[in-house]
Amino acid sequence: MSPSRPPQHVVIVGGGSAGWMTANLLMHQWRERGVRITLIESSEIGTIGVGEGSTPFLRDFFRHLGISEQDWMPACNATFKCGIRFPNWSTVPGYASYVHPFFNQEDLAIGSQFFTNACLRRRGTAADANPQDFFIAAELARQGKAPLYAPQHGGPSNPGTDYAYHFDAGLLGQFLKAHAESLGVRHQVGTVAEVNRHENGDIAALRLHDGTVLAGDFFVDCSGFKGLLINETLGEPFVSYQDNLFNDRAIAIPTALDPAAPLPSETVSTALTCGWAWKIPLSSRFGNGYVYASQFISDDQAEAELRQHLGPAADGQTARRLKMRVGRVEQHWRNNCLAIGLSQGFIEPLEATALMLIQFSVQCFVESLEQAEFSRRNQAAYNRRINQMFEGVRDYVVAHYHLNTRQDTAYWQANRAHGRISDRLASILEVWDRGGDFEAELTRHGNALMYFRPSWYCLLAGMGRFPATLQPPRLGHVPLSALQARKETAGIAGRFQDHRAGLAQGLSLA
Ligand SMILES: Cc1cc2nc3c(=O)[nH]c(=O)nc-3n(C[C@H](O)[C@H](O)[C@H](O)COP(=O)(O)OP(=O)(O)OC[C@H]3O[C@@H](n4cnc5c(N)ncnc54)[C@H](O)[C@@H]3O)c2cc1C
């Protein structure tokens, strides 16, 4: 590949979300430059078929491609997501459930009180500090509202509320496929049987089961957990995260929506005995599942527990059982091959970060090619950057497990006790616990953190990570109470649009 020139024929293996997101991003970027892109997808090997929640960065993905919410959301049964609620992770009184909200300009008044209260409380002063009481997004979710103003309050404008989406993963794949094809991506159905390589180790061509040979000068491995090109062909080592992220299995069971009930606008991630259960509202149904650790619970026990958790809604619904490979490859870009999606790695879905990592990985790749001369050095820099992203997300996810206070099962006790957390996470927790300068501590880690100040505060305070003994507040400095904060956020949330009605009216921003 010559300096600053994209490859001329890119071959993508895999037609899951990773393959189609990559095809769209690369074609959008390079189609004016005569680049050809072929995506090969097996009709015998299915896609993972789950992955129904996003982070707010998916908004940038669609904006970048020029696709409006009106276009893609109805086609994918999508809903708005104001944050994630975490019931039963903590046993600290007052903290049995908390929220990781997306943030809002209107939070500047009440939300900022949350940070003050959390700081008081971690330094030993009594103050309410559960984020679910202080943030507009949490109240929107409680009221079944979309993160957009109602028409009578100037809607569908948005007062700077960050938000994300829930969607049907299969429909998203179909939507992205159609868009990629409209940009000129060629879709070929076939199963790769053999990979031919040049003498220098680069991939030269793929031979399909039907004998077709497909040559290319750059290959993207979107083949899912097996890593057909990156692991099986190039032999890239896999760095497992299983020593501090125990969950390696999932069971998914859809349930029906109640058309008469408000449509929720949050993901609920409830801790169960050996993992956690997701509940994701789409416009057509709920997606549910249990993410668990096979060393602590059998598949049959996990399915029984999930069915009990879901109640009669799960009766007669078929369960899908999935295995997860949790960790990342050492190098995501090696020779003339880039691994994207589950082939490059996966951090279990607690914070719904996988599509965000796909998006960042492709965008960074394009920048690496376009900003600098192609060299081994910028390939190494790319791999370091992506590894840093994975480690940044991993630390934040690991913190959820490490901070749990449940005593009921060996699973939760082991998650708290194993001690195999990164030095960075250990340092963040140490500064929080001793009441040190938390802002300075987060700043010190800079880009290595994938989650910033509000998210860390919500997690640590939300779990009730505070000293056991508390002093009353100083006279004249009474912190804002949860009751008062709720009253004020409820008033603001009242100006927002009902979620179900908003979707039905095609209410969206872009
Ligand atoms: C339980 C669970 C929950 C998740 N929840 C979320 C979430 O909430 N949010 C989120 O962002 N992500 C989530 N994810 C991750 C998300 O599902 C994936 O990151 C995303 O779907 C991308 O998958 P993929 O395209 O890499 O792989 P896959 O969907 O597995 O696709 C692999 C593709 O490769 C093709 N293929 C394989 N071998 C060959 C071959 N030999 N020849 C030709 N083609 C081949 C297959 O046909 C298929 O098209 C979750 C994952 C799991 C397991």
The ligand as an SDF file (V2000), in Angstrom:
LIG
                    3D

 53 58  0  0  0  0  0  0  0  0999 V2000
  -24.9640  -11.6840   24.4210 C   0  0  0  0  0  0  0  0  0  0  0  0
  -24.4750  -10.5310   23.6080 C   0  0  0  0  0  0  0  0  0  0  0  0
  -25.0560   -9.2840   23.7540 C   0  0  0  0  0  0  0  0  0  0  0  0
  -24.5860   -8.1990   23.0090 C   0  0  0  0  0  0  0  0  0  0  0  0
  -25.1310   -6.9650   23.2240 N   0  0  0  0  0  0  0  0  0  0  0  0
  -24.6040   -5.9070   22.5850 C   0  0  0  0  0  0  0  0  0  0  0  0
  -25.1190   -4.6140   22.7780 C   0  0  0  0  0  0  0  0  0  0  0  0
  -26.0830   -4.4060   23.5210 O   0  0  0  0  0  0  0  0  0  0  0  0
  -24.5550   -3.5790   22.1130 N   0  0  0  0  0  0  0  0  0  0  0  0
  -23.4990   -3.7640   21.2630 C   0  0  0  0  0  0  0  0  0  0  0  0
  -22.9870   -2.7880   20.7180 O   0  0  0  0  0  0  0  0  0  0  0  0
  -23.0310   -4.9890   21.0160 N   0  0  0  0  0  0  0  0  0  0  0  0
  -23.5420   -6.0530   21.6550 C   0  0  0  0  0  0  0  0  0  0  0  0
  -23.0510   -7.2940   21.3860 N   0  0  0  0  0  0  0  0  0  0  0  0
  -22.0080   -7.4500   20.3860 C   0  0  0  0  0  0  0  0  0  0  0  0
  -22.5990   -7.3970   18.9840 C   0  0  0  0  0  0  0  0  0  0  0  0
  -23.6140   -8.3590   18.8540 O   0  0  0  0  0  0  0  0  0  0  0  0
  -21.4980   -7.6570   17.9530 C   0  0  0  0  0  0  0  0  0  0  0  0
  -20.3990   -6.8570   18.2460 O   0  0  0  0  0  0  0  0  0  0  0  0
  -21.9670   -7.2930   16.5890 C   0  0  0  0  0  0  0  0  0  0  0  0
  -23.1490   -7.9540   16.2880 O   0  0  0  0  0  0  0  0  0  0  0  0
  -20.9300   -7.6060   15.5580 C   0  0  0  0  0  0  0  0  0  0  0  0
  -20.8190   -8.9900   15.3510 O   0  0  0  0  0  0  0  0  0  0  0  0
  -19.8980   -9.4400   14.1330 P   0  0  0  0  0  0  0  0  0  0  0  0
  -20.4330   -8.8400   12.9090 O   0  0  0  0  0  0  0  0  0  0  0  0
  -18.4800   -9.1810   14.4980 O   0  0  0  0  0  0  0  0  0  0  0  0
  -20.0480  -11.0220   14.1110 O   0  0  0  0  0  0  0  0  0  0  0  0
  -21.2640  -11.9680   13.6430 P   0  0  0  0  0  0  0  0  0  0  0  0
  -22.5850  -11.3320   13.8450 O   0  0  0  0  0  0  0  0  0  0  0  0
  -21.0110  -13.2830   14.3090 O   0  0  0  0  0  0  0  0  0  0  0  0
  -21.0620  -12.1300   12.0640 O   0  0  0  0  0  0  0  0  0  0  0  0
  -20.0990  -12.9930   11.5390 C   0  0  0  0  0  0  0  0  0  0  0  0
  -20.2720  -13.0420   10.0270 C   0  0  0  0  0  0  0  0  0  0  0  0
  -19.1590  -13.7420    9.4770 O   0  0  0  0  0  0  0  0  0  0  0  0
  -19.6370  -14.6480    8.4900 C   0  0  0  0  0  0  0  0  0  0  0  0
  -18.6700  -15.7610    8.3690 N   0  0  0  0  0  0  0  0  0  0  0  0
  -18.1090  -16.4920    9.3600 C   0  0  0  0  0  0  0  0  0  0  0  0
  -17.3040  -17.4240    8.8350 N   0  0  0  0  0  0  0  0  0  0  0  0
  -17.3490  -17.2900    7.4760 C   0  0  0  0  0  0  0  0  0  0  0  0
  -16.7540  -17.9500    6.4010 C   0  0  0  0  0  0  0  0  0  0  0  0
  -15.9350  -19.0060    6.5690 N   0  0  0  0  0  0  0  0  0  0  0  0
  -17.0480  -17.5300    5.1420 N   0  0  0  0  0  0  0  0  0  0  0  0
  -17.8790  -16.4730    4.9340 C   0  0  0  0  0  0  0  0  0  0  0  0
  -18.4710  -15.8060    5.9340 N   0  0  0  0  0  0  0  0  0  0  0  0
  -18.2150  -16.2150    7.1900 C   0  0  0  0  0  0  0  0  0  0  0  0
  -20.9920  -15.0990    8.9940 C   0  0  0  0  0  0  0  0  0  0  0  0
  -21.7960  -15.5920    7.9500 O   0  0  0  0  0  0  0  0  0  0  0  0
  -21.5250  -13.7570    9.5420 C   0  0  0  0  0  0  0  0  0  0  0  0
  -22.1140  -13.0310    8.4870 O   0  0  0  0  0  0  0  0  0  0  0  0
  -23.5230   -8.3870   22.0970 C   0  0  0  0  0  0  0  0  0  0  0  0
  -22.9670   -9.6550   21.9210 C   0  0  0  0  0  0  0  0  0  0  0  0
  -23.4220  -10.7200   22.6640 C   0  0  0  0  0  0  0  0  0  0  0  0
  -22.7830  -12.0630   22.4790 C   0  0  0  0  0  0  0  0  0  0  0  0
  1  2  1  0
  2  3  1  0
  2 52  2  0
  3  4  2  0
  4  5  1  0
  4 50  1  0
  5  6  2  0
  6  7  1  0
  6 13  1  0
  7  8  2  0
  7  9  1  0
  9 10  1  0
 10 11  2  0
 10 12  1  0
 12 13  2  0
 13 14  1  0
 14 15  1  0
 14 50  1  0
 15 16  1  0
 16 17  1  0
 16 18  1  0
 18 19  1  0
 18 20  1  0
 20 21  1  0
 20 22  1  0
 22 23  1  0
 23 24  1  0
 24 25  2  0
 24 26  1  0
 24 27  1  0
 27 28  1  0
 28 29  2  0
 28 30  1  0
 28 31  1  0
 31 32  1  0
 32 33  1  0
 33 34  1  0
 33 48  1  0
 34 35  1  0
 35 36  1  0
 35 46  1  0
 36 37  1  0
 36 45  1  0
 37 38  2  0
 38 39  1  0
 39 40  1  0
 39 45  2  0
 40 41  1  0
 40 42  2  0
 42 43  1  0
 43 44  2  0
 44 45  1  0
 46 47  1  0
 46 48  1  0
 48 49  1  0
 50 51  2  0
 51 52  1  0
 52 53  1  0
M  END
$$$$
